[in-house]
Each structure stands twice: as C-alpha cells, then as structure tokens.
Amino acid sequence: MDTRQVAVSCPDMQQTETATQAAQEEALLPKRGGTSVIWLHFGFNSTDTEQKTPICKLCYKTIPAPDGNTTNLFYHLQKAHEKEYSRIQKIRAKPSCGTTGAIWEKKNYSQPKIQQSFAQGTPYEKTSQRHKQITEAISRYICKGMAPVYVVEKDSFRDLVKVLDPRYVMPGRKHFSKVELPRLYDACRAKVEKDVCSVMHYALTTDLWTSRDTQPYMSVTIHFINKDWTLCARCLQTAYFPEDHTGGMLAQENALKALTPVSTKQAVERAVGVCKKVVSAFSKSWKKKRELAKAQAVLGLPPHQLIHESPTRWGSRQMMIDRFLEQEKALSQVLLADKKTRHLVPSWQDVALLESLNKALGPLFEFTDALSGESYVSVSFLKPVLHLFNNEILSQKDGDTELTKAVKDGILKYLNEKYDDHATNNLLDMATLVDPRFKTAYIKEERVEFIKMRAAAELVDMVGATAPESAQTAAASSSPPAAEDDPELPRPTKKKKSLGSYFKKAGQSTTHSHPSRASVELELSMYLQTPGPDSETDPLERWKQHETNFPLVARLARKYLCIPATSSSSERAFSASGNIITCKRSCLKPNTVDQLVFLALNL
C-alpha cells in the first residue's frame, strides 16, 4: 500500500500532518525590514539570527539568497509553485507592489479620483446641508450648555472644529447672535406653543421672591410671559400658584424659630453651629481630609465626604446633620489628635440634639425631593402627603425626645395652616378628585359633596365655553355655496352622496348636543364608583386608556393634573438666568436673556 492510500484511508493522520505543517509555518520568522511581496512565502528559523538562509513556507526547502537577493526566491516559486507565482505577479502589477500591495489586495483598496481628492479640501457651501447641521449643532451647544457666544471666536474652539471637519468654515460671532440664535429660538418657541395650544389648560407657577438682587430676573421673566407669549385666552385657563407649595423647607425654618423655651432654641443653634464649624474646618485642610479617610477605614465607616449647608439648596441642613452624625466618631478622633481643633469636638449634648433634629427633619427632605419633579403628576399627592404627615410620619411616637416632638408639632402646625387657605384647599381637593388613584379618599367627609358639586359646575362651564366654537363651525359648514356665475370664485366640487344619507331623519343633526347637568353628574358619579388603580400607576397613562369612558371628567383632569406641586420649575429658570448673566456677560439685553433662558430650558 503506497503513501497516498494510507493518507486517504487514515483521515486522522492527514489532519495531524496538516496541523504539523501549520505549526512549522508559524515557527518561521518573517524577514526583518523586508518590503518585497516575495517574503509572504519565505521565512527563517529562529536559530538563524542573521537571516541568511530563507525557507519556503510551502515546501520547507532552503533556498540560497546571497546578500538578501530575491532572484532565486522568485525563480523557486516559478518552478515549484506556479499558482502562487501567478498570484505574486498580479500583485506586483498593481500601482504599489511589495507587501503593501498584498495588503491593498486584501482590503480591496481603490485609489481616490482626482475630483475626490480636490473635494476633500474644498470648504462646504453655506447653503449645503452639512454646513447647516454643524452650525445648528454649535448653536445648540451654546444655548443648552449656557456657553457665551464669543466661544466661537476662541482659537482653541475653532481648532477643535477644524480637526473634526476640515471642510467646515465657522461663521463669526455676529452671525450666531443675530441669525442662528433667533432662528433657533423661533423654531423652539413655535414647537412649545403648538404643544401648549393643543391642550385646553396650562398651569403657571411662580414664587413671591422679591429681593432686590433677583428683581432683574423677575422683570425679565414677567416681560417674557406678558409680551412673548401671545396665546389665545380661550386656551389659556391658568392655574396660578404664587409660592412654593411643598412648604417643607419653610416648615423646617419656622419650626426651629418657634422653639420654646429660649434655652432649647439656643442649644439647638449652638449644636448646628458646632456642626458647621467642624465641616468648615475639614473642608479647608487637606491634612484633616487625609486623616479622616484613615479614621474611616479603621472604624469601618463609609468613605463619604462632609456636606456643607447652603441657604439656596433645599434640605442641605438636614443632609449636613445626617452626614455629620454618620461620621461623628471619625471626626472626633481626628479633632482630638490636634490641639488646635480639640475645642470643636461635639459634646454628647450636641450629638443628642442633632440626632433629635435629624429624626424630625429627615422625612421632609425625602418628600420635598419627590414633590419637586417635573416629569410626573405631583399636585394630587399633596393631600395624601399631608394626611400621611399628620397620621404617621410626624405623629408623636414612643421614644421621641421633647425636642423631636416640638419640631414635629411646629412643622405640622405650619403645614396645616399653610394649606388651610380656602382657594388652595379647593384646588388641591379638585386635583385629588380627578386623580383615579385617590378620588375622594383624602378629602374631608364634610367637603366631599361640595367638591362634587364644584366639579360638576366646572364641567358644565367647560362644555358651555366650547359651544360658540362648535356653533361657528356648524354655521360655516352650513353656509350657502357661492354663486356659480362669479368668475373669480372657484367652482365647488360636487360631493358624492352616500346611501346612508337617504335614511337620515329630517331635522337630525350630525353634531352631538351638549350634555346636560344631569348627564355630567351621572358621568362624574360613574367615575367615582369605578375601582381605582394602584398608587404606583401613572394617572396620565390611566386617563389615556379610559378617556373614552369618561370624556368630560378627563377634560377636568387635564386642567388640574398639569399643575406642578412646587415652584421648582421657576426656581430652575432663575438659576439658569444666574448662570447666563455673569460678570463677563453683564451687558446682555433683556430680550437676549429671555431667548437664552428659554432655549436652555426647552431644547
């Protein structure tokens, strides 16, 4: 039996020989500095450090090549391996031969044409789509990032844009301020107006902060609302909130100010003052920060940093106290190690007072943060939250200290008086009524019937308000056609009559009659009797699914549920104004500030 028969009958032996051949080929080292394409098929043993005896990777035959000459290598390939030699010749015939040519063949590389080469260095036309896209992207960066317009004149920014797209020629500062920003503002404003006018109601929330420092910002905002927003009065039935309706942070301040006796109030002020001094001492010394990190590791405390109290940041005092109590052992250890700061070590009385404060103020921060959102319904939660405060969270419990009880009582007194206003109470009850999760669950029993009657009256008024519009539409549709002998008027097209029109009763109108007071009350009663969803359900999604079942109540829900529970939105607008009006941009005109604030908050 010859060798070929053995190879055919023994596939395992053939696979072994193939694997051995591949291993031998990988063991051959490539030519150092070789640029010729012939070196794709020749290599050197690892022991041949000077690489003087090339070996064929196809037949593993040693081919003499004195002084690195490749003539013998090409000759061997031509005689022993004609197929590979033909492939080598095709590669050498390409614009760039050698190893690079082989790489080009693998990547299917094609040399660009002359027109394409010149086009890569030609600037974009100002009317081209690519130029407009980059210009708009820069305008959005300026507005959304609240960057000054003169950033387009900085060499570093221009160099960045030049590297990203060399064909783009950036316009000057004047073009962005006079053309691009107003154009972007008009487009964004048109979109917002379309969204607002698509609904029947819109809520406006402001605050009553009238400090001299913020008076320019308030005038800018009022100017923006009064002159720029020319919405139809029929579509803008505004719910006006003149102040912050969480009251959480104000409740804390009033509760602490109303503490009695005076000695307790002074003790609390001293404990909070010690906390502030300790936080300030650690923030100004990198050595103390280093020692604090070591102490945290030894005591097994989380490596958290201390928090500063800021008058303009809601809940910052409670956050500062909570973090101070968490790190109290590590802080005391570091302060005791330094003679200059031993007097800052808090006493056990200070720690006890801070723990009592933290226990009373902690829940308020969580609810205030939850009620300050803008992307979900919040106004209907105020009544349930107040009920939860009075009956569970801020109620006096066993184990509460006298200070904790006093702070809780002060907070509850402030919140109950704040929301006991007649107009505010009616608004909150209406918002709770149209929320399918709550309905009348958190409305006082003696006020349920009054709120139902108020809701029915509002629904009747809302239906009546749309009557003139529908009447005008019907009148327009029933207006007599133009005379056919008028040459300047277009001839109306004759509408094809349907079969159903022959069975239409005389006097029957295509428009539905307006619902009566009885039908409105019936729909409201059916809505209140329907089982409500889980408290985690989004009421807007719920109404989207059941609007066809209760169309009138859905309109009332659209009016009230859009109201934000807090003035966080207006506060964020003022913060955006403060970030835009800086020392280097103090000469901005009010109209320009209006546009920049609007774009920063709505893009």
C-alpha positions as CSV (number, residue, x, y, z in Angstrom):
1,M,0.0,0.0,0.0
2,D,1.6,3.3,-1.0
3,T,1.6,6.6,0.9
4,R,-1.4,8.2,-0.8
5,Q,-3.6,5.2,0.0
6,V,-2.6,5.5,3.7
7,A,-3.4,9.2,3.7
8,V,-6.8,8.6,2.1
9,S,-7.7,5.7,4.4
10,C,-6.5,7.5,7.5
11,P,-8.1,11.0,7.8
12,D,-6.7,11.4,11.3
13,M,-3.2,11.0,10.1
14,Q,-3.9,13.6,7.3
15,Q,-5.2,16.1,9.9
16,T,-2.1,15.5,12.0
17,E,0.2,16.3,9.1
18,T,-1.8,19.5,8.3
19,A,-1.5,20.6,11.9
20,T,2.2,19.9,11.9
21,Q,2.6,21.9,8.7
22,A,0.8,24.9,10.1
23,A,2.9,24.7,13.2
24,Q,6.0,24.7,11.1
25,E,4.8,27.6,9.1
26,E,4.1,29.7,12.2
27,A,7.5,28.8,13.6
28,L,9.3,30.5,10.7
29,L,10.1,34.1,11.4
30,P,9.4,36.9,8.9
31,K,12.1,38.9,7.1
32,R,13.2,41.9,9.2
33,G,12.7,45.0,7.2
34,G,11.5,43.1,4.2
35,T,9.4,45.1,1.8
36,S,9.1,42.7,-1.2
37,V,6.0,40.7,-1.7
38,I,8.1,37.5,-2.0
39,W,8.6,37.4,1.7
40,L,4.9,36.4,2.2
41,H,6.0,32.9,1.2
42,F,9.5,32.7,2.8
43,G,10.8,32.8,6.4
44,F,13.7,32.0,8.7
45,N,14.3,29.6,11.5
46,S,14.5,31.1,15.0
47,T,18.1,29.9,15.2
48,D,19.0,31.8,12.1
49,T,19.6,35.1,13.8
50,E,21.3,36.8,10.8
51,Q,18.5,35.5,8.4
52,K,20.8,34.3,5.6
53,T,19.1,31.1,4.7
54,P,15.4,31.6,3.7
55,I,13.0,28.7,3.8
56,C,9.9,28.2,1.6
57,K,6.7,28.1,3.6
58,L,5.1,25.9,1.0
59,C,7.6,23.1,0.7
60,Y,10.1,24.0,3.5
61,K,13.0,23.9,1.1
62,T,16.1,26.0,1.9
63,I,16.8,28.4,-1.0
64,P,20.2,30.2,-1.1
65,A,19.8,34.0,-1.3
66,P,23.2,35.7,-1.0
67,D,23.2,39.2,0.4
68,G,19.4,39.2,0.6
69,N,18.9,38.9,-3.2
70,T,15.4,37.7,-4.1
71,T,16.1,36.4,-7.6
72,N,16.5,32.8,-6.5
73,L,13.4,33.1,-4.4
74,F,11.2,34.2,-7.4
75,Y,12.8,31.5,-9.6
76,H,11.9,28.8,-7.0
77,L,8.4,30.0,-6.7
78,Q,8.0,30.0,-10.5
79,K,9.3,26.4,-10.9
80,A,7.9,24.7,-7.8
81,H,4.7,26.7,-7.1
82,E,3.2,28.1,-10.3
83,K,-0.1,29.1,-8.8
84,E,1.4,31.2,-6.1
85,Y,3.9,32.7,-8.6
86,S,1.0,33.9,-10.8
87,R,-0.7,35.5,-7.8
88,I,2.5,37.3,-6.9
89,Q,2.9,38.6,-10.4
90,K,-0.7,40.1,-10.3
91,I,0.1,41.8,-7.0
92,R,3.4,43.2,-8.5
93,A,1.5,44.6,-11.5
94,K,-0.7,46.9,-9.2
95,P,0.2,50.6,-8.5
96,S,2.1,49.7,-5.4
97,C,3.9,46.4,-5.2
98,G,5.5,44.5,-2.3
99,T,3.9,43.7,0.9
100,T,1.8,46.9,0.9
101,G,0.3,45.7,-2.4
102,A,-0.8,42.5,-0.8
103,I,-2.5,44.4,2.0
104,W,-4.3,46.6,-0.6
105,E,-5.5,43.4,-2.4
106,K,-6.9,42.1,0.9
107,K,-8.7,45.3,1.7
108,N,-9.9,45.8,-1.9
109,Y,-8.4,49.3,-1.8
110,S,-9.0,51.7,-4.7
111,Q,-7.2,54.9,-5.2
112,P,-9.4,58.0,-5.0
113,K,-10.1,60.0,-8.1
114,I,-8.6,63.5,-8.7
115,Q,-12.1,65.1,-8.2
116,Q,-12.5,63.4,-4.9
117,S,-9.0,64.4,-3.7
118,F,-9.7,68.1,-4.5
119,A,-13.2,67.9,-2.9
120,Q,-11.7,66.9,0.4
121,G,-10.0,70.3,0.7
122,T,-12.9,72.4,-0.6
123,P,-15.0,74.2,2.0
124,Y,-18.7,73.5,2.3
125,E,-21.1,75.8,0.7
126,K,-23.0,77.9,3.3
127,T,-26.3,76.6,1.8
128,S,-25.3,72.9,2.0
129,Q,-27.0,70.6,4.4
130,R,-23.7,69.6,6.2
131,H,-22.8,73.3,6.9
132,K,-26.3,73.9,8.3
133,Q,-26.1,70.8,10.5
134,I,-22.8,71.8,12.1
135,T,-23.9,75.4,12.6
136,E,-27.1,74.3,14.3
137,A,-25.2,71.9,16.5
138,I,-22.8,74.7,17.6
139,S,-25.9,76.9,18.3
140,R,-27.5,74.2,20.4
141,Y,-24.2,73.7,22.3
142,I,-24.2,77.4,23.1
143,C,-27.8,77.5,24.3
144,K,-28.1,74.2,26.1
145,G,-24.7,74.4,27.7
146,M,-25.2,78.1,28.6
147,A,-21.9,79.0,27.0
148,P,-21.1,82.5,25.9
149,V,-21.5,83.3,22.2
150,Y,-17.9,84.6,22.0
151,V,-16.7,81.0,22.4
152,V,-16.9,80.7,18.6
153,E,-14.1,83.3,18.4
154,K,-11.7,81.4,20.6
155,D,-8.8,79.8,18.8
156,S,-9.0,76.6,20.8
157,F,-12.6,76.0,19.9
158,R,-12.0,76.8,16.2
159,D,-9.1,74.4,16.2
160,L,-11.3,71.7,17.6
161,V,-14.0,72.1,15.0
162,K,-11.3,72.3,12.3
163,V,-9.9,68.9,13.4
164,L,-13.4,67.3,13.5
165,D,-14.3,68.6,10.0
166,P,-11.6,70.5,8.0
167,R,-14.2,71.5,5.3
168,Y,-16.4,73.5,7.7
169,V,-15.7,77.2,7.9
170,M,-17.2,78.6,11.1
171,P,-19.2,81.8,10.9
172,G,-18.4,84.7,13.2
173,R,-19.9,85.7,16.5
174,K,-22.2,88.2,14.9
175,H,-23.8,85.5,12.7
176,F,-24.6,83.3,15.6
177,S,-26.0,86.1,17.8
178,K,-28.0,87.8,15.1
179,V,-29.1,84.9,12.9
180,E,-28.7,81.5,14.3
181,L,-29.9,82.0,17.9
182,P,-33.0,84.0,16.9
183,R,-33.8,81.3,14.3
184,L,-33.4,78.5,16.8
185,Y,-35.5,80.4,19.3
186,D,-38.4,80.9,16.9
187,A,-38.3,77.2,16.0
188,C,-38.3,76.1,19.6
189,R,-40.9,78.6,20.6
190,A,-43.2,77.5,17.8
191,K,-42.9,73.9,18.9
192,V,-43.7,74.8,22.5
193,E,-46.7,77.0,21.5
194,K,-48.0,74.1,19.4
195,D,-47.8,71.7,22.3
196,V,-49.4,74.2,24.7
197,C,-52.2,75.2,22.4
198,S,-53.0,71.5,21.7
199,V,-54.5,71.3,25.3
200,M,-57.2,73.4,26.8
201,H,-55.4,74.3,30.0
202,Y,-52.0,75.4,31.1
203,A,-50.5,75.9,34.6
204,L,-48.3,78.8,35.5
205,T,-46.3,78.6,38.7
206,T,-44.2,81.4,40.2
207,D,-42.9,82.4,43.6
208,L,-43.0,85.6,45.6
209,W,-39.3,86.2,46.0
210,T,-39.0,90.0,45.5
211,S,-35.4,90.6,46.7
212,R,-33.6,93.4,45.1
213,D,-30.9,91.0,43.9
214,T,-33.4,89.0,41.9
215,Q,-35.6,91.8,40.8
216,P,-33.9,92.0,37.3
217,Y,-34.6,88.3,36.8
218,M,-38.2,88.6,37.8
219,S,-38.7,91.6,35.4
220,V,-37.1,89.5,32.6
221,T,-39.4,86.6,33.3
222,I,-42.6,88.8,33.5
223,H,-41.5,90.5,30.3
224,F,-41.1,87.1,28.7
225,I,-44.5,85.9,29.8
226,N,-46.5,89.0,29.0
227,K,-45.0,90.1,25.7
228,D,-43.7,87.0,24.0
229,W,-46.4,84.5,24.9
230,T,-49.5,85.7,22.9
231,L,-51.7,82.7,23.5
232,C,-55.4,82.6,22.9
233,A,-57.2,83.4,26.1
234,R,-59.7,80.7,25.4
235,C,-56.9,78.1,25.5
236,L,-55.0,79.6,28.4
237,Q,-57.2,78.9,31.5
238,T,-54.4,79.4,34.0
239,A,-54.0,77.9,37.4
240,Y,-51.7,80.4,39.2
241,F,-49.6,79.3,42.1
242,P,-47.8,82.3,43.7
243,E,-45.4,80.4,46.0
244,D,-43.7,77.1,46.8
245,H,-46.5,74.6,47.7
246,T,-44.4,71.9,49.3
247,G,-43.6,74.1,52.3
248,G,-41.2,71.5,53.5
249,M,-38.1,73.7,53.8
250,L,-40.1,76.7,55.1
251,A,-41.7,74.4,57.6
252,Q,-38.3,73.4,59.0
253,E,-37.2,77.0,59.4
254,N,-40.4,78.1,61.1
255,A,-40.4,75.1,63.3
256,L,-36.9,75.8,64.5
257,K,-37.6,79.5,65.0
258,A,-40.7,78.8,67.1
259,L,-39.0,76.5,69.6
260,T,-39.6,77.2,73.3
261,P,-38.2,77.8,75.8
262,V,-35.4,80.1,74.6
263,S,-32.8,77.9,76.2
264,T,-33.8,75.0,73.9
265,K,-33.7,77.2,70.9
266,Q,-30.2,78.5,71.9
267,A,-29.0,74.9,72.5
268,V,-30.2,73.9,69.0
269,E,-28.5,76.9,67.4
270,R,-25.2,76.0,69.2
271,A,-25.3,72.4,68.1
272,V,-25.9,73.4,64.5
273,G,-23.2,76.0,64.8
274,V,-20.7,73.3,66.0
275,C,-21.6,71.1,63.1
276,K,-21.0,74.0,60.6
277,K,-17.6,74.8,62.2
278,V,-16.5,71.2,62.0
279,V,-17.5,70.8,58.4
280,S,-15.7,74.1,57.6
281,A,-12.5,73.0,59.4
282,F,-12.3,69.8,57.4
283,S,-13.1,71.5,54.1
284,K,-10.1,73.9,54.4
285,S,-7.4,71.4,55.4
286,W,-6.3,68.6,53.1
287,K,-4.4,67.1,56.1
288,K,-7.6,66.7,58.0
289,K,-9.3,65.1,55.0
290,R,-6.4,62.6,54.8
291,E,-6.7,61.8,58.5
292,L,-10.4,61.5,58.2
293,A,-10.0,58.9,55.4
294,K,-7.7,56.9,57.6
295,A,-10.0,57.0,60.5
296,Q,-13.0,56.0,58.3
297,A,-11.0,52.9,57.2
298,V,-10.1,52.0,60.8
299,L,-13.6,52.4,62.2
300,G,-15.3,50.8,59.2
301,L,-17.3,53.8,58.2
302,P,-18.3,54.6,54.6
303,P,-15.7,56.9,52.9
304,H,-18.2,59.8,52.5
305,Q,-17.3,63.4,52.4
306,L,-18.9,66.1,54.6
307,I,-21.7,68.2,53.2
308,H,-22.0,72.0,53.6
309,E,-25.2,73.8,54.3
310,S,-26.3,76.2,51.6
311,P,-29.2,78.6,52.1
312,T,-30.3,78.2,48.4
313,R,-30.2,74.4,48.5
314,W,-33.2,72.7,49.8
315,G,-32.6,70.2,52.6
316,S,-28.9,71.0,52.8
317,R,-29.1,71.5,56.6
318,Q,-30.6,68.1,57.2
319,M,-28.1,66.5,54.8
320,M,-25.2,68.2,56.7
321,I,-26.5,67.0,60.1
322,D,-27.1,63.4,58.8
323,R,-23.6,63.1,57.3
324,F,-22.1,64.6,60.5
325,L,-23.8,62.1,62.7
326,E,-22.7,59.3,60.4
327,Q,-19.1,60.3,60.6
328,E,-19.1,61.6,64.2
329,K,-16.7,59.0,65.7
330,A,-14.1,59.5,62.9
331,L,-14.5,63.3,63.2
332,S,-14.0,63.3,66.9
333,Q,-10.9,61.1,66.6
334,V,-9.2,63.4,64.1
335,L,-10.2,66.6,66.0
336,L,-8.8,65.2,69.3
337,A,-5.5,64.4,67.7
338,D,-4.9,68.2,67.0
339,K,-4.6,70.6,69.9
340,K,-5.8,73.5,67.8
341,T,-9.1,71.7,67.0
342,R,-10.0,69.9,70.2
343,H,-12.4,72.6,71.2
344,L,-14.5,71.7,68.1
345,V,-15.2,68.1,69.4
346,P,-19.0,67.9,69.8
347,S,-20.3,67.1,73.3
348,W,-22.8,64.4,73.9
349,Q,-25.5,67.1,74.4
350,D,-24.7,68.4,70.9
351,V,-24.9,65.0,69.4
352,A,-28.2,64.2,71.2
353,L,-29.8,67.5,69.9
354,L,-28.6,66.8,66.3
355,E,-30.0,63.3,66.4
356,S,-33.4,64.6,67.6
357,L,-33.4,67.2,64.8
358,N,-32.4,64.6,62.2
359,K,-35.1,62.3,63.3
360,A,-37.7,65.0,62.8
361,L,-36.4,66.7,59.6
362,G,-35.3,63.6,57.7
363,P,-38.8,62.6,56.2
364,L,-39.4,66.1,55.0
365,F,-36.4,66.1,52.7
366,E,-37.4,62.9,51.0
367,F,-41.0,64.1,50.3
368,T,-39.8,67.6,49.2
369,D,-37.4,66.0,46.7
370,A,-40.2,63.7,45.4
371,L,-42.7,66.5,45.0
372,S,-40.2,68.7,43.1
373,G,-40.3,66.7,39.9
374,E,-41.5,68.0,36.6
375,S,-42.0,64.8,34.5
376,Y,-44.8,63.3,36.6
377,V,-48.0,64.3,38.3
378,S,-47.4,65.8,41.7
379,V,-50.2,68.2,42.7
380,S,-52.6,65.4,43.5
381,F,-50.1,64.0,46.0
382,L,-50.2,67.0,48.4
383,K,-53.4,66.0,50.2
384,P,-52.2,62.3,50.7
385,V,-48.8,63.5,51.8
386,L,-50.4,65.9,54.4
387,H,-52.6,63.0,55.6
388,L,-49.5,60.8,55.9
389,F,-47.6,63.5,57.8
390,N,-50.4,64.1,60.3
391,N,-51.2,60.4,61.0
392,E,-47.9,58.6,60.7
393,I,-44.6,60.3,59.8
394,L,-44.8,63.4,62.0
395,S,-47.1,62.0,64.7
396,Q,-45.6,61.6,68.2
397,K,-44.2,58.2,68.9
398,D,-42.7,56.4,71.9
399,G,-39.1,57.2,72.2
400,D,-39.2,60.7,70.7
401,T,-37.4,63.3,72.7
402,E,-39.0,66.5,73.7
403,L,-37.1,68.3,71.0
404,T,-38.3,65.9,68.4
405,K,-41.9,66.3,69.5
406,A,-41.6,70.1,69.5
407,V,-40.1,70.2,66.0
408,K,-42.8,67.8,64.7
409,D,-45.5,69.9,66.2
410,G,-44.1,73.0,64.7
411,I,-43.8,71.5,61.2
412,L,-47.4,70.2,61.3
413,K,-48.8,73.5,62.6
414,Y,-47.1,75.4,59.8
415,L,-48.2,73.0,57.0
416,N,-51.8,72.7,58.2
417,E,-52.1,76.5,58.4
418,K,-50.5,76.9,55.1
419,Y,-52.8,74.6,53.2
420,D,-55.9,75.6,55.1
421,D,-56.4,78.6,52.8
422,H,-59.8,78.3,51.1
423,A,-58.7,78.7,47.5
424,T,-55.7,76.4,47.9
425,N,-57.8,73.8,49.7
426,N,-60.4,73.8,46.9
427,L,-57.7,73.4,44.2
428,L,-55.9,70.6,46.0
429,D,-59.2,68.8,46.6
430,M,-60.1,69.1,42.9
431,A,-56.7,67.8,41.9
432,T,-57.1,64.8,44.2
433,L,-60.7,64.1,42.9
434,V,-59.6,63.7,39.3
435,D,-56.7,61.5,40.2
436,P,-58.0,58.0,39.7
437,R,-55.7,56.7,42.4
438,F,-57.2,58.8,45.2
439,K,-60.6,60.3,44.2
440,T,-62.3,61.2,47.5
441,A,-60.1,59.1,49.8
442,Y,-58.2,62.1,51.2
443,I,-61.0,64.7,51.1
444,K,-62.7,65.5,54.3
445,E,-66.2,63.9,54.6
446,E,-67.9,67.2,55.1
447,R,-66.4,68.6,51.9
448,V,-67.0,65.6,49.5
449,E,-70.4,66.7,48.3
450,F,-69.2,70.3,47.9
451,I,-66.3,69.2,45.8
452,K,-68.6,67.0,43.6
453,M,-70.9,70.0,43.0
454,R,-68.0,72.2,42.2
455,A,-66.6,69.7,39.8
456,A,-70.0,69.3,38.0
457,A,-70.3,73.1,37.8
458,E,-66.9,73.4,36.2
459,L,-67.7,70.6,33.7
460,V,-70.9,72.4,32.7
461,D,-69.0,75.7,32.3
462,M,-66.2,74.0,30.3
463,V,-68.8,72.4,27.9
464,G,-70.5,75.7,27.5
465,A,-67.3,77.5,26.8
466,T,-66.8,75.4,23.7
467,A,-70.3,75.9,22.5
468,P,-69.6,79.1,20.5
469,E,-66.7,77.5,18.7
470,S,-68.8,74.4,17.6
471,A,-71.7,76.7,16.6
472,Q,-69.3,78.7,14.4
473,T,-68.0,75.5,12.8
474,A,-71.5,74.3,12.1
475,A,-72.5,77.7,10.7
476,A,-69.5,77.7,8.4
477,S,-70.3,74.2,7.2
478,S,-73.9,75.1,6.5
479,S,-73.2,78.4,4.8
480,P,-74.7,78.7,1.3
481,P,-72.4,78.0,-1.6
482,A,-71.0,80.8,-3.8
483,A,-72.8,81.9,-6.9
484,E,-71.8,79.8,-9.9
485,D,-71.8,82.8,-12.2
486,D,-69.0,84.5,-10.3
487,P,-65.9,84.0,-12.5
488,E,-63.4,84.9,-9.7
489,L,-64.6,82.2,-7.3
490,P,-63.6,78.5,-7.8
491,R,-66.4,76.2,-8.7
492,P,-67.2,73.8,-5.8
493,T,-66.8,70.1,-6.4
494,K,-70.0,68.1,-6.0
495,K,-69.8,65.7,-3.1
496,K,-70.9,62.1,-3.8
497,K,-74.0,61.2,-1.8
498,S,-73.8,58.1,0.5
499,L,-76.6,55.5,0.8
500,G,-76.9,56.3,4.5
501,S,-78.0,59.8,3.7
502,Y,-81.3,58.6,2.3
503,F,-82.3,57.1,5.6
504,K,-81.4,60.2,7.7
505,K,-84.4,61.5,9.5
506,A,-85.4,65.1,8.9
507,G,-84.0,67.6,11.4
508,Q,-81.4,65.1,12.6
509,S,-78.1,67.0,13.1
510,T,-74.6,65.5,12.7
511,T,-73.3,67.4,15.7
512,H,-74.0,66.0,19.2
513,S,-76.0,68.0,21.6
514,H,-74.2,69.4,24.6
515,P,-74.6,67.3,27.7
516,S,-76.9,68.4,30.4
517,R,-76.2,68.9,34.1
518,A,-77.7,65.6,34.8
519,S,-75.6,63.7,32.3
520,V,-72.5,65.5,33.7
521,E,-73.3,64.4,37.3
522,L,-74.0,60.9,36.1
523,E,-70.6,60.6,34.4
524,L,-68.9,62.0,37.5
525,S,-70.7,59.6,39.7
526,M,-69.8,56.6,37.5
527,Y,-66.2,57.7,37.5
528,L,-66.1,57.9,41.3
529,Q,-67.6,54.4,41.6
530,T,-65.1,52.8,39.3
531,P,-62.3,50.9,41.2
532,G,-59.0,52.9,41.2
533,P,-55.6,51.6,40.1
534,D,-52.5,51.0,42.3
535,S,-50.8,54.0,43.8
536,E,-47.8,53.4,41.6
537,T,-49.8,53.8,38.4
538,D,-49.2,56.9,36.3
539,P,-52.6,58.8,36.3
540,L,-51.8,60.3,32.8
541,E,-51.5,56.8,31.3
542,R,-54.6,55.7,33.2
543,W,-56.6,58.6,31.7
544,K,-55.2,57.9,28.3
545,Q,-56.7,54.5,28.4
546,H,-60.1,55.5,29.9
547,E,-60.6,58.9,28.3
548,T,-63.3,57.5,26.0
549,N,-65.3,56.2,29.1
550,F,-65.3,59.5,30.9
551,P,-64.6,62.2,28.3
552,L,-65.8,65.1,30.4
553,V,-64.0,64.2,33.6
554,A,-60.9,63.6,31.5
555,R,-61.0,67.3,30.5
556,L,-61.2,68.3,34.1
557,A,-58.2,66.0,34.9
558,R,-56.3,67.6,32.1
559,K,-56.9,71.0,33.7
560,Y,-55.7,70.2,37.2
561,L,-53.2,67.4,36.9
562,C,-50.8,69.6,34.8
563,I,-50.2,71.9,37.8
564,P,-46.8,71.4,39.4
565,A,-46.9,70.9,43.1
566,T,-43.8,73.1,43.8
567,S,-42.2,76.2,42.3
568,S,-39.1,74.2,41.5
569,S,-39.6,74.9,37.8
570,S,-39.5,78.7,38.3
571,E,-36.5,78.3,40.6
572,R,-34.6,76.4,38.0
573,A,-35.5,79.2,35.5
574,F,-34.0,81.8,37.9
575,S,-30.9,79.5,38.3
576,A,-30.5,79.4,34.6
577,S,-30.7,83.1,34.4
578,G,-28.0,83.4,37.0
579,N,-25.7,81.1,35.1
580,I,-26.2,83.1,31.9
581,I,-25.9,86.6,33.3
582,T,-22.3,86.5,34.5
583,C,-19.7,89.2,35.1
584,K,-18.3,88.8,31.6
585,R,-21.8,88.9,30.1
586,S,-23.3,91.7,32.1
587,C,-24.3,93.7,29.0
588,L,-26.8,91.2,27.7
589,K,-30.1,92.8,26.7
590,P,-33.2,91.5,28.4
591,N,-34.6,90.2,25.2
592,T,-31.5,88.2,24.6
593,V,-31.6,86.8,28.1
594,D,-35.2,85.7,27.6
595,Q,-34.2,83.8,24.5
596,L,-31.2,82.1,26.0
597,V,-33.1,81.1,29.2
598,F,-35.9,79.7,27.1
599,L,-33.6,77.7,24.9
600,A,-31.6,76.4,27.8
601,L,-34.7,75.0,29.4
602,N,-36.6,73.8,26.4
603,L,-34.1,72.5,23.9
